[in-house]
Amino acid sequence: MKPPWDSIVWWEKRRILFNFVVLVAGLASGLVIELIGARHVAPGEDVVEPVVAMLGVFAYSVGANLCYSLGWITELLWSGGDTALTAARRPKIFRLGIIFSVVLTLLPGVFIVIAWALWGFK
């Protein structure tokens, strides 16, 4: 029987990697939005208001980290406190969570590219 702290420590050691991967995806998505959006706004206009963008990034990062915490919270619930029962599943759940988070983070950039293609690459 492994104590509950085993799960919490395992997940928290990987939080920095999770945040880095989601950050890179967010920067890529934001760059695509800015590059394509700049072609469709008047010179001197912002694609997204900077204050709104900063608030959005902050809210998204808080939300992503709250959802990340569900990894160890749900593991503790599933294991009934004996994390030896769920330890083998952690890596797969972690990978699936990163994939889901990256896809979700890239969606705005993907939608902008699709919209740009539908409007004729102007």
Secondary structure as UniProt FT lines:
FT   HELIX           4..13
FT   HELIX           15..37
FT   HELIX           38..40
FT   TURN            43..44
FT   HELIX           50..79
FT   TURN            80..81
FT   HELIX           83..85
FT   HELIX           87..89
FT   HELIX           90..118
FT   TURN            119..120
//
